[in-house]
């Protein structure tokens, strides 16, 4: 934010349909050029609905070829040009719109932009970061974490402004935001500027500017007056300037500085306030009655000094006044503890006047309070002191919500799911018996205890030896509620139980729900450990494979949720076999009851589901709903009625949603469900509208730390469980993401744990089931472009092979194989035209999907290819796709460059690349790359020894994790056929097939034609 002293937000945009490269120019390239695919000034004005002042800015961005690199978001929709030269910074001029802080705040809070939705503008990473910052600024204003300030504006005027008071958890959030900003946030910085420091400064300035705008929007204008009144008016109105004199300005500035220091100053030592309960609060008080704790019970606030660097170091004020002990304990932190303590208490009295009386004593050490005073300290003073940077130590029962008086819900189900008696309680609408009790935590109170609490009429009462907070008004309402409702018993739906668990509904009388106790199958569900509580489930006879123990537990979990009419998120770590668990579930119900399963997945996985179903569940009748010739209307209904599994894509769901909604689905399954993590996209809306008995979302990416993603997936699996987006944001997202609220985190985990099954490869219950190395063959489909090129190569080369013999024939066979393997990799590799990679290769699409999960899990991967030029193309493409550095090791690098690449990749601090592309010849031997636990063979060498040597770069001494090895082949092509030949041997000795591709040149012409010919069903649109 620059220009106006309060700052301006500079907005620009990229046009994904504009050329990626600037026009070719003769002569030397100018230092500053027009950005070739920046949105025009007119397009930008239309996008921003006329807001802002037009202008231009010069950005420093990496060059790709003759043009600038695109953002990661645009790279997913329009590919970067493929080049072989190193990345260098370029100066690119773009049209911009400048928004003042008021307009910027309004734009950031209301901008309706998608994360990835080709039908709408896409928000860049920096815009999403600023949207979060705007919400943070509004939250600060709502909590009063702002201070007024003044600045000399020259010419006899001053400028009144508001700034943020950022301490404690707010400071942690802001620092984390600064380190996570995308590079584009500082793209307009002049050359030579430290961009890391610039990010911190820019974020702090932006926070203050947005806070200033938010305060003014809330206060509104007031009439102008002189002196201090003029300053107050300038703080509230839209015009921050006011007339003043140098003397008046200096006096005002000094007064404000003193105030600001008292609120924000936190050194290496701070005052700390510890609330001490009345003596005699025995933990073994008699059961059945509230303890005697009347209004005269004496509470005490002890003063102390606490190290901000070592919070466990707390020195009581009494020890400080004895001097010697305090000097020794605090010697490293403060020169004069006594003076520091007095200064800190003087600073605190402005915020908590209650300690003023103690300050009149010679050596202030503590403050005595009655029950009302203790409650005021807990509820009002403590939060203010804590927010201002003081230390506050409170009893555990106050900070533990479960230890407060509340309502306990007990529910029971008649029987286990699946029995005749349980049919009436299946599903979210099924009814269960319930009973409400007043309770402290999980312990229900007796009638006598409740009566004693009502009679006490005190905010803090000791019950069973434990102090607690009691809201007398709520307690009275709750008691009356229970008396009217047959002591709080009756029946409620499973959905109401789940809503209560999430505290989306309050208990009787508005009391908080402190515990939900269940019996029967509902107890297993709410425990969050269903997969361990219920017996593992073996696959049915129709499943042709063997499930590992953890997969049998996963199958039992899926079956259990379905039996009670609920959905879930299967989020096992990648490589743990989510596909086979779902296929085993489908096999267990043949013939299908209640309609077929609809499975929605990315285009690149359609063929994989077909093949995995044929391999593990040959009894399943599978229909792929895709392509221009797909059945529609009654023909589609007839096909669906005759199959067990319908596989389609996210794109087709959007287009055919009306037809899909007319069908009765046994279940709807979303594979790679992160595709609908943005709940507002058309695909997400479409899949949520599909009727089904149960729903499962399948993803290998972690969901527990991405709250927006988690809400979207849970809204699909169990609609309404997490409430509306606004309530979810207020109850969970804001407290957790902005303030690190551990209570909200625990609450959300308890609510979602029953419906999310995520096992990691590092789990002790899993790792013993896994081999040290997991090898898998990943079959990828061809795109139409690939298939056309493939068939053209086969037709041309077979005609030439048929008319030659001897050495020439062998050379043509090897050349044909090379051409076909290049087509399988990507058309751009075969054509050598420098064209884009995105959206044209099934194999590259599968690589992207795999790496997305690898990176989301914080892991690293090696990618091997035998083609150096394709390795360079992958390096550039993946770097743009994921917005991060991708290492590339090839034969053209010197030893020093190789060593540096390897060292940075192995660096445990995380400073190096997470993705490493290697030429098979240059990087297949002699390197230790154990930082990676994923190996992808993008193309095949057909020599197991060579491939194993490459794999052993990661799978070797020093590797502490299970290594996943993926070998990619394209369906119906020579790649898949050769893989089958090697696997089955087909009468060939292992020594023959193990020498590479040379043996294939000796095949007959008819055998070669069979090997090269593309099989039907290999293409997915």
N, C-alpha and C positions, 0 to 999 in steps of 0.2 A: 504494500500500500504506500503510495507516494503522492506528491503534489500537495493537496490540501494538508495542513498540519495534522488534521485528524486522520488523514489517509484516504486513499481511493482504491477500489477494487478494479483491477484491469482484467477484462474478460475478452477472450478470443476463442475461435472455434476452428476445427478441422472439417473439411468436406471430403468424405470418403470416396466420392465419385469423381473428384478432380484428379488430374494427372499427378502421379507421384514424383515426376521429375520436371525441372524447369526446361523451357525451350533451349535447344542447342545454340550457343553463341560463339561467334568467332572471336579470337583474341583472348586476352587474359580474363579470367573470371573475376568479377568485382568482389570487393570484400563483403559488401552488404547486398543481398538479393531479395526479391519478392518471394515470399514463401509460396510454393506452387499449389499446395492444397489447403491453404488457410481459407476459411469462409470469407467471402467478400464483405465489404462494409455494408452493402445493402442486405445481404443474407443475414448478417449478424444483427442488424437493426430489426429485421423481421422476427428473428428468433427471440430477441429480447423485448419484443413488443414496444419498441421505441424508447426504452429506458437507456439512460447513460449518454455520455458525451463522446462523439467519435474521435479517434486518433490512431496512432500507430505505435508499435513497440518493436524493438529488435531483440530477437531471442538467440541465445547461444545453444544450439542443439547438435548432436552428432550427425554427420553426413553419411548417407548411404548412396554411393555413386555420385551423381551430380546433384542430388536432392537431399532434403533433411529426412531424418527418421521420423516415423509416425509414432503417436502415443500407443501404449499397449492396447488401449480400447479399440482404436481404429485398426490396429494391426490384425485384430480378430475378424474384422469385416472386410478389409481391403489390404492385401499383402504388400509388404515392403519389396522394393526391387532387390534382386539377388546380385550381389557383387562380391568380388574377391579381395578388394583393397581394404586396408585397415580403416577403422572408424576415426574420423577427425571432426573437430568442432567447426561449425559454420555459423555465419551471421545471417539470420533470416528475418525480414521485416513482415509484420502481420498487421492487418486492420484490427483495431480494438475499440471497446467501449469502456469508459471510465465511470464507475458508480460511486457517488459519495457514500459515507457510512450508513446513512438512513436507507438509501436505495439498495445498498449492498446487503444490509440486514434483511430487508424485505425479500430481495431476490433469493438469498440463501435459505431462508425459512420456507419459501413457497415454491421454489423451482421444482417443476414436475419433470424430472429427467430420469431415464432408466439406466440401469447398470449395463445390461446388454439386451437390447431389443431393437432390431433393425428398423422398426416402424416409428421409432421415436428418437429424439436427440439422446445421445449417450453422455453421461456425466464422466468427465475425466477424473483421474485419481486425485488431482489437486482440488477440484471442485467438491468432490465428496469429502475431502479433509476439511475444507472450509465450511461446508454445511454442518459437519459435526462441531466445528469451532463456534459457529453461530448459535447452535443449541446450547453449547457450553456457556457462552456469554449470557444468554437469556437466563440460564439456570443460576449463574452467579448473581445476576441482578435480583432474581426471585428470592435468593437466600441472603440478600443484603451484603454480599461480599464485594462492595465497591466503595471508593473514596473519591471526594472531589479534589481537584487540583487547579492550578492556574499557570499560565504561560504568557510571557511578554510577547505581544504580537507586533510591537513597534508602532510608531506614529501615535503615541499616547493612548494606545488601546491594549487591552489584555484579553486573553482567551480562557474561558472557564471550561473545564473538561472533567469527565469522570474516568477513572481507571480501575482496573480489576485488582482485588486483593486475593492473591493466589498463594495459598499455603497448604500444608499437609497433603491430603489426597488429591486436591485440585492441582497442586504443583507437580505431583507424580504424573497425573494424566497429561498435563501440558508438555512435560519433558518427553514422555513417550510419544506424543503426537508429533513433536518436532523431529525426533529420530526416525519416524516412519513416513515423513513427507516424501512424495515422489520428486524426482529431479526437476520436473517441469515447474515446480513451485518457485524455483529460483532461476529459471531460464532467462529472465530479463536482467540478471545481475551483470554488471560490467566485468570484463575479463580481469583475472587476477584476484577477484574477491573470494574469500573463503566461504564456500557455499554452505558448509555445515553451520558456521556461525551466523551466516545470513538467514538461514532457515529459522534459527532460534529467535533472532531479532525480529524477523518478519512476523513470526507467529505471535510474539509478545505484543508488537505494535498492532497487529490485526485484532487481537483480543481486546486491547484497550479501546480501539476504534469502535468495535461492535458493542462493547459494554456501554460506551458513551451514547451510541445511537439507541440502545435498548432502554437506558435510563430516561433519556429525553422523550422517547415514545410513551413511556409509562407515566411520566410526570405531567407533560403538557406545558404550554406557555403560561407565564405569570406576568403581572404588570411590572414595568421597569421602575426601579428606585435607585437611590444613590448608594455609594460606598458598598458595604457588605451586601446590602439588599440587591444592588445591581449584579453582584457576583452570583447571588442565589438565583436571580432571574435568568442570568446567562446559563446557569447549570440546567435549568428546567426547559428553556425555550429552544427553538430550532436554530437561533442565531447565538453562537457561543461567545461573541465579542461584546465587550462593554468598555466604556470610557473610564479612565482612571489616571492617577498621577504616579510618578515613580515612587514616591514615599509610601503612598497607600498600597501600591502593588507589592513593595518589599515587605511591608508589615503583614499583609494578607498571606503572602507566600511563606513567611516565617511561621505564622500561626498554623497554617495547613501542614507544613513540614513536621512540626512538633506532633500534630495529631496523627499524621501518617506513620511516623516512627513508632508511636505508642501502639498502633494497631498491627504493624507489619514487622517490627524489628524482632528477629530471632537470631541470636548468636550461637556460640558453641555450648552455652549453658542457658537454661531457661527456668523460670519458676514453675513448680509443679504443685498441684493441689490434690490431696488424697482424702476421700471421704471415708471416715471410720464409723462403723456401726456402734450402737450403744453396747456397753459391756454387759455380759450376761446373756447374750443372744445364743443360748445353748442350742446345739444341733439336735439334741435328743429330747425335745419337748414332747409332752404327752400327745398321743393321737386323739383325735376326736374333738379338739377344741382349739380355738385360736389362742396364742400366747398372750399374756398380759404385756402390752407395749404402749400404754397410754400416751397422751399428748406431752407428758413431761420427760419422755425418754430423751436422753442427751446424745446427740450426734456430734461429730467433730470433723472439721476440715483441717488437716495437717498441712503446713507449708513445707516446701522442700526445694532443693535445686536439682535439676536433672540435666544430664548431658544430652545434647541433641544428636551427637555422633554415636554415643553408646547409651540408648534409652534405658538399659537395665541399671545404669549407674544413677542412683537416686540417693541424695544426702539430705536427711531431715534438717529442718531449720534449727532444732535444738542442737544438733551436732555442728551446724554452721556457726552458731554463736559461741560454741566452745573453742572454735578457731582451729586448734591443732589437727583434730581428726578430719575436719573439712579441708584444710589445706593439703593434707596428704592425699585425700581421695580426689580432689578436684585440681591438683597442681598442674596437670597437663591441659586443663580446659580454661581456667580463669585465674587471674592474678589475685583478686580480692573477693572471695566468696561473700563476705558480709555486705560489702557495698553492692555487689551484684544482686543479692537477694533483696535488699531494700529497693533498689532501682526497679527490679522486676515486679515487686509488690506494688510499687507506686504506679507502674504501667497498668497493672491488672485492676487497680481500684477504679479506674475510669470505666472499665467494662463490668466489674462486679463490685458495686459500692458496699456490699455487705461486709467486706473485709476491712472497711475503714476503721472500725472500732479497734480491731486488733493492732492496727498500725500505730495507735497511740501508746502502746506499751513499749518498754525499753527494747525488748528482744522478741518481736512478733514471731510466734511459732505455730499458732493454731487459732481456730475460730470455733466456738461452741454454738450449736444450732438445736432448735427443737424440731419436732417431726415436720411441721410445715416448712421451716427453713431448709431442712434437708431435702424435702421434695422440690422446693424452688431451685436449690442448687443443682439437683440432678436434672431437672426438666428444662431450666432456663439458663442458669449461669454456666454450667459445664459445657454445653455446646458452643456458647459464645467464646469462652476461654480457649477451648480446643481449636476453634476456627481461627483465632487470633495467634495461634502458634504456641500457646502455653501447654504444659503437660497436665493431663488430668487422669487420675487413677480412680476408677469407680468399682464398686462391688460387682462381682461376676453376675449376680442375679439381675442387676439392672440392665446389663448389656445383652443378656440372654433372653430373647423373646419367649422361649418356651417356659421360663420360670415365672412368668406373669400369670395373674389370674385370668382365666379364659374359659372357653367352652371346649369340652372334649366330646367328639362324636364317636360312638361305637356302632358298627354295622356288622351284620352277619348275613351270609348266604346260606340257603337251605342245604346245598350239597355241592359236590365238585362238578365242574362243567362236564357236560356230556351225559349226565344221568337224567332220568326222566323228571326227577324232582326239580332239577335246575333249569328246565326249559323256560320257565317264566322269568328268570333273572338274566337271560343272555342278552348282551348288547347294552348300549348306552341308555336305552329307554327301559331296560329291565328293572324291576323293583326289588329292593332289599329292605330288611328290617333295620331300624335305627333307634338310637337313644342318645339324647343330649344330657351331659352332666357338667356342672361347674367344676373346674379342676385347676390345679397348679401343675403345669407340665402334663405328664401322663397319669398323675394321681388325682382321682376324683375326690371331691370334698363331701363330707357328710352334711346332713341337714343342720346339725348343731354348729359345725364350722362355718357354714354359710350364714347362719343367724348371727353368730359372733362377729363376723366381718361386717354385716349390715349395721350392727349396733355400734361398732367401734367408730365409724364415721371419721376415719383417718386415711390419708393417702398412702401411708406406709405402715404396713401391719406385718407382724411376725406370725407365721402359721407353720406348725410342725418344726419349729426351730429355724425356719427360713424366712427372711424378710422378703416382702414383695410389694409391688405397687397395686393399689386397688382404686378403681374409678367407682366411687360410691353410686353415682347416678346410673352408670351402666349395670352395676351389680343389682340394683333395685329393679331395673327394667328386665334383666335376664331372669331374676327370680319370679317376677310376675308372669313372664312369658311361659316359663316352665310350669307354673301352677295352672295356667289356663289350658295347656296342651297335653294333658294326661301325663304330666311329668316328663314331657319332651320325648315321647316315644311315637312311633308310627312307621311309615314306609316312605322311601324316597328312591329315585332312580340312580342307577350307577353313574350317569352323567352328573347328577347333583353331588354325588359323593366326590367325584373327581374335581368338580368346581370348588367344593369346600376345601379339598386338599390344597388347591392352589390359592386359597384365601381370596378367590374371586367372588365369594359370597361370605358375609360375616356370620358369626354364630348368633344364638339367641340374645336379644337385647343389644346387639351391636358389639358384643364381646369378641375379641379375636379368637380364632380357632387355634388352640395350642397343641392338639393331638387328634389323630384319627386312628382308631383301633379297629381292626377288621378281623373277621373269622372266615374260614373256608377259603375258597379260591381267591376271593378278593384280598385276603391277607397275603397270599403268595404274590399277587399282582402289585400291591402297594409296597411290598418289601423292597422292590427294585432288584431282587435277586431271583427272579422267576427261573432263569436258566439253571440256577444251582438248586433251587428248592424242589423243582419237579424232576421226575426221572428222565434221563436221556432217552431219546426216541430213535429206535433203529429204523432204517429206511425200509420201505415195502419191497416186495419181490420184484415189482416193476422197475425199480431203480437198479441200474447195472453199474454199480460202482461201490466203493467202500468209503464210508464217512469216518473221519477222525473223531475222537471223543468230543472235542469242542464243537464239531459240526453237528453231532447228534444232540448236544445241548441246544445249539441254535435251532435245529429242526423242532425240538420240543417247545422252544420259546415261540416260534412262529405258529405252531399248531395250537398252543395254549391261547394266544391272543385271538386267533380266529375263532376258537371255540366259545369265547365270551363276547364275540362281536366287536372286537377292537382292532385297531391297526398299530403299526409300529415302524421304527426306523432301524433297519439292519445296517449298521455302520462299521462292520468289521474292517480291520486294517486291510489294505490291498494285498492280495495274494493268499488270503485265508479261505477262499472258496465260497463266496456268497452265492454264486450262480448255482453250484451243486446243491446247496441247502434249499434253495427255492425249487429246484427241479425235484428234489426228494419230497418236498411238501406236495407238489402237484401229483406225483406218482402215488401218493398215499390215498388219493381219493378217486382213482379210476374205477369205473367210469365217472367222469366229472359230474358233480351234483351242483345244481344251482347255476349252471352256465359255465362258460370257459373263463380262463384267466386272460386278461388283457395286459400285455407287457409293453411298456413304452421305454424306448432307449434311443441313444444317438444313432444316426445312420450307420456309423462305422461298426456298431456292435450287432446289427441285425443278423448278419451272416454267422457271427459267433454264437448267438443264441440258437440258431438253426442247427449248427453242428454239435453244440453241447447237448441239445435236446436229443438229437439222433444218437449220440454216444452214450449218454447216461440214462435217458428216458425214452427208449425207442417206441414204447407203447403210446406216447403222447401224439395226438394228431395236431400238427402245427400248421398254422396258416400265417404267411407274411403279408400283411396289409400294406402294400407299397407299390409305387409305380403308376404310370399313366393308365395301365390296363387293369388296375385293381377293381374288383367287383363293387357295385354300388346298388343302393336301393334294396329290393327284395333279394337280388342275387347275393348281396353282401350278408343279409340276414340268414340266408340259407347256408352260406359257407360257415358263418359263425356257429350256427346250430349244429354243425357236423364236426366241430373240432374242439380240442381241449385247451389250446394255447394260441392266442392271436398276438403276433409281434408287429409293432408299428413304431413310428418315430415321433419325436416331439413336434416336428413340422407338420406331419400328417394329422396329428391330434387337433391342431389348430384349424386345419382346413376341413376335416371331416368330423368336427366335434358334434354336430347335430345328429349325424348318423350313429356315432358311437354312443351318444346319450340315449338312443332308443333301445339299446341292447341291455339285457340283464347279465351283468358280469359277476362271476363268482368272487373275483378279486381283481383289483387293479394294482399293478406293480410298476414302480418307476425305477429303472436302472440308471446309474449315474445321475441320481436325483438332484445333484447340485445344479443341474441344468435349469431347475425351477426355483433356485434359491431366492430369486427376486420375485416376491409374491405378486407384483403388479404386472408381470409380463403376460402376454396372451397365452403362452403355453401353460404357465402356472394356473391361470384362471380356468383354462380349458380342462386340465386334469382334475381340478377340484370339483368340477361340475359333473363328473362321470359317476353314475350310480353303481354301487357295488356293495357286497356284503362285508368286505374288509379291504384295507388298503395297506400297502407296504412301500416305503421309500428305501432304496438301496443306494448307499454311497460309501466310498472308501475314504473320503476326506473327513477330517475331524469337524464335528458340529458344535462341540461344547463351548468353544470360545468365539463363535460367530453367531451372535444372538439373532440377527435378522434372518440368517439362513435357518437357524433352528426353528424359529417361529413359522417360517414358510413350510418347512418339511412336516412339522407337527400339525399344522393347519390342514395339510393334505391327509395325513394318516389318521388324525383324530380331531375333526373340526371342532373348534370352540374350546379345546382343552386349555389353551394358553390365553384365552380371552381375545378381545379386539386388539388390533395393532396399537391403538392409543393407550389402552390400559396396560398392555404388555410393556410398552416403552416406559411408561411411568413407574410401573411396579418392579421391572427387572432391568431393562436395557440401560436406562439412564443411571440408576444407582450402581450397576455393576461396571459398565464401561467407563463411566466418568469418575466414580468415586471408589471403585474397587470394593464395594459393599459385600463383605463376607456373608452377612446374614441373607441378603438377597440371592447370592450365589448358591448358598446351601439350600435355600427354599426352592429355587428353580431346579437344582439338581434332584431334589426329592420329588418334585412334581413330574419331571420328565424321565427320570431313571427307569421307571417301569416300562417305558415305551421305546427306549433306545438301547439297543444291544451293540456295544462296541468292544471288541476284543483286540488287543494289540499283539503284535508278534513278540513283544518283550514281556507280556504277562507270564507269570510263573505257571499259571494253569494251561497256557498255550504252548510255551516254548518247548516243553517236554514232548509235545505232540508233533513238533515240526522237525523236519530234517535240517541239517546245517545249510543245505543248498536246495532250493526249490527251482526246478527247471520246468518251463512251460512253453508250449508252442502256441503262439497267438496267430490265428488265421484272420486276415484282413480282406475285406471286399475291395474290388476295383470300382473306380468311378467310370462313367460312360466314356469320358475322354481317354482314360487308361485302356479300357477294353477296345476301343476303336484303334488306338495306336498298336496295341498288342496284336490284334488280328491282322493289321496291315503288315507288321513286321513278319509274322508267321507266313503269310501268303507270299511275300516277296522273297524271303530267305529260303523257304522250302523249294521254290521254283529253281533257285540257283543251286541248292544242295543236290537236287535230283540230277543235275547235268554235270556234276563234277565227281572226282574220286581222289583217293590218295591224300597227300598232305593238304592240297587245296580244300578238299571236302572237310577234313578235320578243322582247318582254320575257319571255314564258314560256319561249322557247327558251334565252335567256341564263340565266334562273333555274334551268332544268333542268340546264344545264351546271354551274352553280355547285354545286347540290346534289350532283350525281354526283361532281364533283371533291372535294368535302368528304368524301363517303363513301369515295372512294379513299384520301384521306389518313388518315382515322380515323373510326370511328362516333361517337366522342365529340365531334368537331368538328361533325358534322351534327346530332347530337341535342342538343348544347349542355347536357348534363346534369352536367358536371363529373366524369364517371366516369373510371376508371383508363384508362391507355393500354396497359400491358403486355399482350402476347399477343393483341391483337385486330386488328392491322393488319399485313398483309404488307409494306407500304411502310415502316412504322416499324421493323419487325423488320430489314429490310434496311439501314435507316439505322444501327441499333445495331451490326449486324455490321461494316459498313464503318468506323464510328467506332472500334470496338474495335481494328481493325488500325491505323488512323491514330494513335491514342493510344499503342498499344504500340510504334510506330515513332518516337515522340517528335515527331510532326508536328502540324500544325494544319489546321482545316477551317472553311469557310464554308458555312452552310446557308441557302438562300433559299426563302422562301415568300411568296405574294402575299396570304396571309391573316394579319393581325396577331394574331388570337386564337389561331390554330394555332401561330404562332411562340412565343407565350407558353406554350402547352401543351408545346411541344417543349423550351423552355428549362427548365421545371420537371422534366419527365420525364427528360431527359438528365442534368440535374444530379444527380438522385437515382440514376439508373441507373449513372453512372460515379463518383459520389461526389466531384464537383469542380464548380467554378464554370463556368457557361455564360453567355457574353455574349449580350445581346439588344438589337438596335438597331431602333427603330420610330419612327413619326412623332410619338409623344407625348413624346419626349425633347428637352430643350433643347440648345442648342449646346454648352454646357459639359459636359453629360453625354455627348453624342456624342463630343466630342473626347477625354474621359477614357477612354471605352471603347476607342476606336481606338488611343490611345497605349498602353494596357495590353496590348492584343492584339498590337501591333507590338513590344512591349518584348522585346529579345533575351535578357534575363536570365531569362526564363521565369516571371516573377512574375504575369503576367496569364492570362486563360483561354486554353485551347487550342481551344475550340469557340465559334463565333460565329454565332448565328442572326440573320438580317436580314430585315426586311420588304422585299420587292422594290422597292416604291415609295420607301421611306425610305433604303435602303442600296444601291440599284442603281446609283447614279451618284455621282461626285465624291469617292469615298474611295479611299485607298491601303491595301490590306490584304495586302501581299506576304509577310507572315509565314505565310500559308496557302498550301499547294500542293495543296489539295483543295477542290473546289467541288461542292456537291450542290444541285441544283435539285429540292427535294422535290415541288413541284407545278409545272405548266407554264403559261407565259403565252401560248404559241403565237404569240409575236412574236420571231423570231430576233434582231432588233436589240436589244430590251429584254433578252433573256437574255444576249446577248453583252456588253452593257454591264455587267451584273451580274458575269459571269465575269471581266471585265477589272479588277475590284477586286483580284484576285490575279494575273492574267496581264497584267502591265504592266511598264514600266521599273522596274528594281530587283529583279525576280524572277530568281533565279539557278537555280531548279530547274524541272524539267518539271512542269506543272500538270495534274492529272487532274480532268476535269469529268464528273460523273455526272448524267444527267437521268432521273429516275424516272418510270415510267408503269406502270399496272396492266394486266395481261394481259386481253385480251378485252373491255376497256371502251372508252369513247370516247377515253380518253387514248392507248391504243395505236393506235386506228384513225385519230385525227387525226394522230398522229406519222407513220403510214404514208402518209396522204394528202399531208402536206407533203413527205415524202421523195420520193414518186413524182410529185408535182405533180398527177397525175390530170387533166391538161388545164388546170389553173388556173395563171394567171400568177403568178410569184413575188411580184409586187407585191401581188397579191390576198391570198395566204395569209400574207403578211408583215405584215399590218395588225392582227393579233390574232384575236379570235373572232367579230367581227361578221359576216364572210362566211358563217358557218355558219347564221345566222338566215334566210338566203335559200334554204336547201335545201328540197326538197319534203318533205311529211310522210312519204312512204315512205322517202326517203333519210335523214331524221332517225331514223325507227324503226330502220333498219338500223345507223345510227351509234350509237344509244343502247343497242340490245339487247346484253345480256351474252352473250358466246360461251361455248360449252361448253368445259370443261377449264380454266377460269380460276381455279378454286378448289382450294386444297390445305388439307387439315385441319390 
